[in-house]
Amino acid sequence: MVKWIGIGAAILALVTLGFIVCAAIFPAFREAARDIAIVILAVFQLIGSFLTIVLLLALLYVVTSLHRLAKESLLPKLDSTVVKVEEVLNNTRELTSNVRTSTTTLTTTTSFVAERVVSPIIRLSGFLTGAKASARSLAQRQNQTIE
């Protein structure tokens, strides 16, 4: 590859040297070279303008295709996703309301059971424990007095 780069550089140097020599010897050659250079630059500018227009048209096509794709496939999916998320939120709100109601019911039930069931049982248990202790104490006294 280095060999081809060297050959290209040598050819470019020879052509440049040939142009310099011809321009020094023939004054009409300078004018012709100038005109040829202007024509070549104009052709390259025309090609560049044409490629720019083609690239802009390709870019416009891509943007239009993306817009159409987003409009046809992405937006309906996004709308259905929004609907599903709203359904999930509504279900969550209903569950939260049910949990609140259940918590209130449980609190009321716990208070009722504590007041109406557990307290009397605790009192009865305490009374029975006291009666049992009294009976035991009396039984031990009677055993001591009999002996």
C-alpha positions as CSV (number, residue, x, y, z in Angstrom):
1,M,0.0,0.0,0.0
2,V,2.9,2.4,0.8
3,K,4.2,1.6,-2.7
4,W,0.9,2.9,-4.3
5,I,0.9,6.0,-2.2
6,G,4.4,6.7,-3.3
7,I,3.5,6.2,-7.0
8,G,0.5,8.5,-6.6
9,A,2.6,11.2,-4.9
10,A,5.2,11.0,-7.7
11,I,2.6,11.3,-10.4
12,L,1.0,14.3,-8.6
13,A,4.4,15.9,-8.3
14,L,5.2,15.3,-12.0
15,V,1.8,16.8,-13.1
16,T,2.3,19.8,-10.9
17,L,5.8,20.3,-12.2
18,G,4.5,19.9,-15.8
19,F,1.9,22.6,-15.1
20,I,4.5,25.0,-13.7
21,V,6.8,24.5,-16.6
22,C,4.0,24.9,-19.2
23,A,2.7,28.0,-17.4
24,A,6.2,29.5,-17.5
25,I,6.8,28.7,-21.1
26,F,3.3,29.3,-22.6
27,P,1.2,32.3,-21.3
28,A,-1.9,31.1,-23.1
29,F,-1.6,27.8,-21.2
30,R,-2.2,29.7,-17.9
31,E,-5.5,31.1,-19.2
32,A,-6.6,27.7,-20.5
33,A,-5.6,26.0,-17.2
34,R,-7.5,28.7,-15.3
35,D,-10.6,28.2,-17.4
36,I,-10.3,24.4,-17.1
37,A,-9.9,24.7,-13.3
38,I,-13.0,26.9,-13.1
39,V,-15.0,24.4,-15.1
40,I,-13.8,21.5,-12.9
41,L,-14.6,23.4,-9.7
42,A,-18.1,24.2,-11.1
43,V,-18.7,20.5,-12.0
44,F,-17.6,19.5,-8.4
45,Q,-19.9,22.2,-6.9
46,L,-22.8,20.9,-9.1
47,I,-22.1,17.4,-7.9
48,G,-21.9,18.5,-4.3
49,S,-25.2,20.5,-4.6
50,F,-26.9,17.4,-6.2
51,L,-25.7,15.1,-3.4
52,T,-26.8,17.6,-0.8
53,I,-30.3,17.7,-2.4
54,V,-30.4,13.9,-2.5
55,L,-29.3,13.7,1.2
56,L,-31.9,16.2,2.2
57,L,-34.6,14.2,0.4
58,A,-33.4,11.0,2.0
59,L,-33.5,12.7,5.4
60,L,-37.0,14.0,4.7
61,Y,-38.1,10.5,3.7
62,V,-36.7,9.0,6.9
63,V,-38.4,11.6,9.1
64,T,-41.7,11.1,7.3
65,S,-41.4,7.3,7.7
66,L,-40.6,7.6,11.4
67,H,-43.5,10.0,11.9
68,R,-45.9,7.6,10.1
69,L,-44.5,4.6,12.1
70,A,-44.9,6.4,15.4
71,K,-48.4,7.5,14.5
72,E,-49.6,4.1,13.3
73,S,-48.0,1.8,15.8
74,L,-46.5,3.7,18.8
75,L,-49.4,6.0,19.6
76,P,-52.1,3.3,19.7
77,K,-49.9,1.2,21.9
78,L,-49.2,4.1,24.2
79,D,-52.9,4.9,24.4
80,S,-53.7,1.3,25.3
81,T,-51.0,1.4,27.9
82,V,-52.4,4.6,29.4
83,V,-55.8,2.9,29.6
84,K,-54.4,-0.2,31.3
85,V,-52.4,2.0,33.8
86,E,-55.6,3.9,34.6
87,E,-57.4,0.6,35.2
88,V,-54.6,-0.6,37.5
89,L,-54.8,2.7,39.4
90,N,-58.6,2.4,39.8
91,N,-58.2,-1.1,41.0
92,T,-55.5,0.0,43.5
93,R,-57.8,2.8,44.7
94,E,-60.6,0.3,45.2
95,L,-58.3,-2.1,47.1
96,T,-57.1,0.8,49.2
97,S,-60.6,1.7,50.1
98,N,-61.4,-2.0,50.9
99,V,-58.3,-2.2,53.1
100,R,-59.4,1.0,54.9
101,T,-62.9,-0.3,55.5
102,S,-61.5,-3.7,56.7
103,T,-59.1,-1.9,59.0
104,T,-61.9,0.1,60.5
105,T,-64.1,-3.0,60.9
106,L,-61.3,-4.9,62.5
107,T,-60.6,-2.1,65.0
108,T,-64.2,-1.9,65.9
109,T,-64.4,-5.7,66.3
110,T,-61.3,-5.8,68.4
111,S,-62.6,-3.1,70.7
112,F,-66.0,-4.9,71.0
113,V,-64.3,-8.2,71.8
114,A,-62.0,-6.6,74.3
115,E,-64.8,-4.9,76.1
116,R,-67.5,-7.5,76.0
117,V,-65.7,-10.8,75.9
118,V,-62.1,-10.6,77.1
119,S,-62.6,-8.2,80.1
120,P,-65.4,-10.4,81.6
121,I,-63.3,-13.5,81.1
122,I,-60.3,-11.9,82.7
123,R,-62.4,-10.8,85.6
124,L,-63.9,-14.3,85.9
125,S,-60.5,-15.9,85.7
126,G,-59.2,-13.5,88.4
127,F,-62.2,-14.3,90.5
128,L,-61.7,-18.1,90.0
129,T,-58.0,-17.8,90.7
130,G,-58.8,-15.9,93.9
131,A,-61.4,-18.4,94.9
132,K,-59.0,-21.3,94.3
133,A,-56.3,-19.6,96.3
134,S,-58.7,-18.9,99.1
135,A,-59.9,-22.5,99.1
136,R,-56.3,-23.8,99.1
137,S,-55.5,-21.4,101.9
138,L,-58.5,-22.5,103.9
139,A,-57.7,-26.2,103.2
140,Q,-54.1,-25.7,104.4
141,R,-55.4,-24.0,107.6
142,Q,-57.8,-26.8,108.3
143,N,-55.1,-29.3,107.9
144,Q,-52.9,-27.4,110.3
145,T,-55.6,-27.0,112.9
146,I,-56.6,-30.7,112.7
147,E,-53.1,-31.9,113.3
